[in-house]
Amino acid sequence: MDNRIASDTACQAEIPHDVCEIVLVRHGETTWNASGRIQGQLESELNEVGWKQAAAIAERLGKERKPTAVYSSDLKRAKDTAEMIAKESHYHDQVIVVPGLKERNVGSLQGYYWSDIQEKEPEAYLAFFSPQYDLEIQGGGESFNSATVALQVIASKHKGERVIIVTHGGVLRAIYMAMTQEPSAGKVLNASINVLHLSDKKCVFKTWSDVSHLNGVGFLARGFNGDSFQF
């Protein structure tokens, strides 16, 4: 899959009155991202690279159309990224925190290193990489069949407008797969920008996993590991 679906100029075009333009952003790199450790709903701080990535996203989006609102997951790595974006985007209200944008709870996999889970948690490993939307992960984990609910609610409030949503790799993966019905979202990179036009009738991804703004900063090429294997 080509991660660059369309050019950035698409973000500057007129937004149809029945469409919400949603700029989906994955938070900047964290200490656990860098070490290959699974976060899920556990907290992990942005590292030095992550802060630089957040600044690069903010600089880019600050030059584009001003958003009507900036939304974020309630996990700190997303909120920190969102607040920097909001400041540079001339959005003067507070970032709107939506718990429904929180990363998927991956149950017994949380805290493990990616390299260990196949051997140490084989059932949870298979559940995590399954494209089946309603499959829960052992150890209190969640399915991702409700990942689009918060997105749909936000879109219904902002028809004809642009909003920015800062969330997580698992959430972005779920949204892409649910909206496109494709079995994989490919790599979901830290600090990537993903633009979606969503209406009551259809959804169109204008860009996907765009990291062109990170040329001078760098990023983890492995991305979100949720699509490293196919079943």
Buried (B, 14 or more C-beta within 10 A) or exposed (E): EEBEBBEBEBBEEEBEEEBBBBBBBBBBBBBBBBEBBBBBBBEBEBBEBBBBBBBBBBBBBBEBBEBBBBBBBEBBBBBBBBBBBBBBBEBEEEBBBBEBBBBBBBBBBBEBEBEBBEEEBEEBBBBBBBBEBEBBBBBEBBBBBBBBEBBEEBBEEBBEBBBBBBBBBBBBBBBBBBBBEEEBBBBBBBBBBBBBBBBEEEBBBBBBBBBEBBEEBBBBEEBBBBBEEEE
